[in-house]
Amino acid sequence: QVQLRESGGGLVQAGGSLRLSCTATGRRFGRADLGWFRQVPGEEREFIAGIRWDDDQPNIADSVKGRFTIFRDNQMNAVYLQMNNLKVDDTAVYYCAARSAPLAYDNWGPGTQVTVSS
């Protein structure tokens, strides 16, 4: 199975930007849809963005549309989440995930903390 690991989280001021990376080890992504989720303690995990394996078509949640972008680099075996104009409410642990569509996301990275200060 592919092992996922996120990086790029940290502390940023409101209005700033961060780029999260998720790299895979074990084997290549192959025919896997990739996604980013986030979770705040005490709340459910929230879908943020996904990208299909076959046509790279992105799907961005309304809550971050216009500010966040997802893209993948199959040669680097990586997927990225570009986050611009960050808000305090974007503070969360961010997870990347993979799935073999149409199944649910079932392969998760350990997460990376993003903290946005006012």
PyRosetta script that sets phi, psi and omega in degrees:
from pyrosetta import init, pose_from_sequence

init()
pose = pose_from_sequence("QVQLRESGGGLVQAGGSLRLSCTATGRRFGRADLGWFRQVPGEEREFIAGIRWDDDQPNIADSVKGRFTIFRDNQMNAVYLQMNNLKVDDTAVYYCAARSAPLAYDNWGPGTQVTVSS")
pose.set_psi(1, 151.0)
pose.set_omega(1, 177.5)
pose.set_phi(2, -72.7)
pose.set_psi(2, 133.7)
pose.set_omega(2, 172.7)
pose.set_phi(3, -100.9)
pose.set_psi(3, 129.6)
pose.set_omega(3, -177.5)
pose.set_phi(4, -107.1)
pose.set_psi(4, 145.4)
pose.set_omega(4, 176.2)
pose.set_phi(5, -146.6)
pose.set_psi(5, 128.1)
pose.set_omega(5, -179.6)
pose.set_phi(6, -91.4)
pose.set_psi(6, 155.6)
pose.set_omega(6, 172.0)
pose.set_phi(7, -153.3)
pose.set_psi(7, 166.1)
pose.set_omega(7, 175.9)
pose.set_phi(8, 104.0)
pose.set_psi(8, -4.9)
pose.set_omega(8, 178.0)
pose.set_phi(9, -71.1)
pose.set_psi(9, 170.8)
pose.set_omega(9, 179.3)
pose.set_phi(10, 162.1)
pose.set_psi(10, -163.0)
pose.set_omega(10, -179.0)
pose.set_phi(11, -104.2)
pose.set_psi(11, 130.8)
pose.set_omega(11, -179.2)
pose.set_phi(12, -143.3)
pose.set_psi(12, 151.1)
pose.set_omega(12, 176.9)
pose.set_phi(13, -79.9)
pose.set_psi(13, 153.0)
pose.set_omega(13, 176.6)
pose.set_phi(14, -55.0)
pose.set_psi(14, 137.7)
pose.set_omega(14, -176.5)
pose.set_phi(15, 93.0)
pose.set_psi(15, -12.1)
pose.set_omega(15, -179.2)
pose.set_phi(16, -84.5)
pose.set_psi(16, -174.8)
pose.set_omega(16, -176.7)
pose.set_phi(17, -130.9)
pose.set_psi(17, 153.1)
pose.set_omega(17, 171.5)
pose.set_phi(18, -144.2)
pose.set_psi(18, 151.1)
pose.set_omega(18, 172.4)
pose.set_phi(19, -120.7)
pose.set_psi(19, 118.9)
pose.set_omega(19, 175.4)
pose.set_phi(20, -91.8)
pose.set_psi(20, 142.5)
pose.set_omega(20, 177.2)
pose.set_phi(21, -120.0)
pose.set_psi(21, 148.8)
pose.set_omega(21, 175.2)
pose.set_phi(22, -135.6)
pose.set_psi(22, 118.7)
pose.set_omega(22, -179.9)
pose.set_phi(23, -113.2)
pose.set_psi(23, 153.0)
pose.set_omega(23, -177.5)
pose.set_phi(24, -113.6)
pose.set_psi(24, 139.4)
pose.set_omega(24, 172.9)
pose.set_phi(25, -126.9)
pose.set_psi(25, 160.8)
pose.set_omega(25, -179.7)
pose.set_phi(26, 105.5)
pose.set_psi(26, -54.9)
pose.set_omega(26, 171.8)
pose.set_phi(27, -163.5)
pose.set_psi(27, 173.0)
pose.set_omega(27, -175.1)
pose.set_phi(28, -75.3)
pose.set_psi(28, 161.5)
pose.set_omega(28, -179.8)
pose.set_phi(29, -58.4)
pose.set_psi(29, -41.1)
pose.set_omega(29, -179.8)
pose.set_phi(30, 61.9)
pose.set_psi(30, -136.4)
pose.set_omega(30, -176.8)
pose.set_phi(31, -90.0)
pose.set_psi(31, 60.5)
pose.set_omega(31, -178.5)
pose.set_phi(32, -119.8)
pose.set_psi(32, 131.0)
pose.set_omega(32, 167.2)
pose.set_phi(33, -72.4)
pose.set_psi(33, 145.2)
pose.set_omega(33, -178.5)
pose.set_phi(34, -121.7)
pose.set_psi(34, 147.0)
pose.set_omega(34, -177.9)
pose.set_phi(35, -147.4)
pose.set_psi(35, 163.4)
pose.set_omega(35, 174.0)
pose.set_phi(36, -121.7)
pose.set_psi(36, 136.4)
pose.set_omega(36, 177.3)
pose.set_phi(37, -130.0)
pose.set_psi(37, 165.5)
pose.set_omega(37, 173.4)
pose.set_phi(38, -142.1)
pose.set_psi(38, 156.9)
pose.set_omega(38, -178.1)
pose.set_phi(39, -146.1)
pose.set_psi(39, 134.7)
pose.set_omega(39, 173.9)
pose.set_phi(40, -105.8)
pose.set_psi(40, 141.1)
pose.set_omega(40, -179.4)
pose.set_phi(41, -51.9)
pose.set_psi(41, 132.4)
pose.set_omega(41, 178.6)
pose.set_phi(42, 86.4)
pose.set_psi(42, -2.9)
pose.set_omega(42, 179.9)
pose.set_phi(43, -121.5)
pose.set_psi(43, 164.2)
pose.set_omega(43, 178.5)
pose.set_phi(44, -74.6)
pose.set_psi(44, 155.8)
pose.set_omega(44, 176.2)
pose.set_phi(45, -67.5)
pose.set_psi(45, 135.4)
pose.set_omega(45, -174.1)
pose.set_phi(46, -112.0)
pose.set_psi(46, 130.2)
pose.set_omega(46, 174.1)
pose.set_phi(47, -69.7)
pose.set_psi(47, 133.8)
pose.set_omega(47, 179.3)
pose.set_phi(48, -112.4)
pose.set_psi(48, -49.2)
pose.set_omega(48, -175.3)
pose.set_phi(49, -160.4)
pose.set_psi(49, 148.6)
pose.set_omega(49, 176.6)
pose.set_phi(50, -141.3)
pose.set_psi(50, 158.0)
pose.set_omega(50, 178.6)
pose.set_phi(51, -142.7)
pose.set_psi(51, 133.7)
pose.set_omega(51, -175.6)
pose.set_phi(52, -81.0)
pose.set_psi(52, 152.5)
pose.set_omega(52, -178.1)
pose.set_phi(53, -75.9)
pose.set_psi(53, -29.0)
pose.set_omega(53, -168.8)
pose.set_phi(54, -89.8)
pose.set_psi(54, -28.8)
pose.set_omega(54, -177.8)
pose.set_phi(55, -135.5)
pose.set_psi(55, 7.8)
pose.set_omega(55, 179.7)
pose.set_phi(56, 56.9)
pose.set_psi(56, 23.1)
pose.set_omega(56, 179.0)
pose.set_phi(57, -71.6)
pose.set_psi(57, 120.4)
pose.set_omega(57, -179.5)
pose.set_phi(58, -84.0)
pose.set_psi(58, 153.6)
pose.set_omega(58, 175.4)
pose.set_phi(59, -133.4)
pose.set_psi(59, 113.9)
pose.set_omega(59, -174.1)
pose.set_phi(60, -113.1)
pose.set_psi(60, 133.1)
pose.set_omega(60, 178.1)
pose.set_phi(61, -64.9)
pose.set_psi(61, 147.2)
pose.set_omega(61, -179.3)
pose.set_phi(62, -58.4)
pose.set_psi(62, -32.0)
pose.set_omega(62, -175.7)
pose.set_phi(63, -65.7)
pose.set_psi(63, -20.0)
pose.set_omega(63, -177.9)
pose.set_phi(64, -127.4)
pose.set_psi(64, 3.5)
pose.set_omega(64, -177.4)
pose.set_phi(65, -60.9)
pose.set_psi(65, 136.0)
pose.set_omega(65, -178.3)
pose.set_phi(66, 91.8)
pose.set_psi(66, -14.0)
pose.set_omega(66, 179.8)
pose.set_phi(67, -118.4)
pose.set_psi(67, -33.7)
pose.set_omega(67, -177.4)
pose.set_phi(68, -110.5)
pose.set_psi(68, 146.7)
pose.set_omega(68, 177.4)
pose.set_phi(69, -136.2)
pose.set_psi(69, 142.3)
pose.set_omega(69, 176.9)
pose.set_phi(70, -116.1)
pose.set_psi(70, 139.4)
pose.set_omega(70, 173.5)
pose.set_phi(71, -152.4)
pose.set_psi(71, 157.1)
pose.set_omega(71, -176.1)
pose.set_phi(72, -126.3)
pose.set_psi(72, 153.3)
pose.set_omega(72, 176.1)
pose.set_phi(73, -127.1)
pose.set_psi(73, 100.3)
pose.set_omega(73, -175.2)
pose.set_phi(74, -68.7)
pose.set_psi(74, -28.5)
pose.set_omega(74, 178.1)
pose.set_phi(75, -67.9)
pose.set_psi(75, -36.3)
pose.set_omega(75, 179.2)
pose.set_phi(76, -87.6)
pose.set_psi(76, -4.9)
pose.set_omega(76, -177.6)
pose.set_phi(77, 54.9)
pose.set_psi(77, 49.1)
pose.set_omega(77, -174.6)
pose.set_phi(78, -141.7)
pose.set_psi(78, 156.2)
pose.set_omega(78, 172.9)
pose.set_phi(79, -132.2)
pose.set_psi(79, 145.6)
pose.set_omega(79, -172.7)
pose.set_phi(80, -126.9)
pose.set_psi(80, 151.7)
pose.set_omega(80, 172.7)
pose.set_phi(81, -126.4)
pose.set_psi(81, 109.6)
pose.set_omega(81, 177.0)
pose.set_phi(82, -89.9)
pose.set_psi(82, 122.5)
pose.set_omega(82, -176.7)
pose.set_phi(83, -118.7)
pose.set_psi(83, 117.3)
pose.set_omega(83, 180.0)
pose.set_phi(84, -116.1)
pose.set_psi(84, 160.3)
pose.set_omega(84, 178.4)
pose.set_phi(85, 48.8)
pose.set_psi(85, 51.8)
pose.set_omega(85, -175.6)
pose.set_phi(86, -64.9)
pose.set_psi(86, 146.7)
pose.set_omega(86, 179.8)
pose.set_phi(87, -119.2)
pose.set_psi(87, 159.8)
pose.set_omega(87, 179.1)
pose.set_phi(88, -56.0)
pose.set_psi(88, -36.8)
pose.set_omega(88, -178.9)
pose.set_phi(89, -68.4)
pose.set_psi(89, -9.3)
pose.set_omega(89, 176.1)
pose.set_phi(90, -81.7)
pose.set_psi(90, -5.9)
pose.set_omega(90, 178.6)
pose.set_phi(91, -61.6)
pose.set_psi(91, 124.7)
pose.set_omega(91, -176.7)
pose.set_phi(92, -177.5)
pose.set_psi(92, 173.9)
pose.set_omega(92, 166.2)
pose.set_phi(93, -91.5)
pose.set_psi(93, 128.5)
pose.set_omega(93, -177.6)
pose.set_phi(94, -104.6)
pose.set_psi(94, 134.4)
pose.set_omega(94, -177.5)
pose.set_phi(95, -122.9)
pose.set_psi(95, 140.8)
pose.set_omega(95, 166.9)
pose.set_phi(96, -100.4)
pose.set_psi(96, 156.3)
pose.set_omega(96, -175.0)
pose.set_phi(97, -150.1)
pose.set_psi(97, 159.2)
pose.set_omega(97, 178.9)
pose.set_phi(98, -133.5)
pose.set_psi(98, 153.8)
pose.set_omega(98, 177.4)
pose.set_phi(99, -152.9)
pose.set_psi(99, 158.5)
pose.set_omega(99, 170.2)
pose.set_phi(100, -102.7)
pose.set_psi(100, 99.3)
pose.set_omega(100, -177.3)
pose.set_phi(101, -56.4)
pose.set_psi(101, 142.8)
pose.set_omega(101, 8.9)
pose.set_phi(102, -93.1)
pose.set_psi(102, 15.8)
pose.set_omega(102, -179.8)
pose.set_phi(103, -68.9)
pose.set_psi(103, 166.0)
pose.set_omega(103, 179.5)
pose.set_phi(104, -74.7)
pose.set_psi(104, 160.6)
pose.set_omega(104, 173.8)
pose.set_phi(105, -62.1)
pose.set_psi(105, 127.4)
pose.set_omega(105, -174.9)
pose.set_phi(106, -135.5)
pose.set_psi(106, 4.4)
pose.set_omega(106, -179.2)
pose.set_phi(107, -128.3)
pose.set_psi(107, 116.7)
pose.set_omega(107, -169.6)
pose.set_phi(108, -124.2)
pose.set_psi(108, 144.7)
pose.set_omega(108, 169.4)
pose.set_phi(109, -80.7)
pose.set_psi(109, 172.8)
pose.set_omega(109, -178.8)
pose.set_phi(110, -75.4)
pose.set_psi(110, -15.4)
pose.set_omega(110, 177.8)
pose.set_phi(111, 98.1)
pose.set_psi(111, 156.1)
pose.set_omega(111, 175.2)
pose.set_phi(112, -138.2)
pose.set_psi(112, 137.4)
pose.set_omega(112, -175.4)
pose.set_phi(113, -82.6)
pose.set_psi(113, 131.9)
pose.set_omega(113, 171.9)
pose.set_phi(114, -119.5)
pose.set_psi(114, 124.7)
pose.set_omega(114, 179.1)
pose.set_phi(115, -124.2)
pose.set_psi(115, 124.0)
pose.set_omega(115, 179.9)
pose.set_phi(116, -110.7)
pose.set_psi(116, 121.4)
pose.set_omega(116, -178.5)
pose.set_phi(117, -98.8)
pose.set_psi(117, 152.7)
pose.set_omega(117, -179.0)
pose.set_phi(118, -86.0)
pose.dump_pdb("model.pdb")
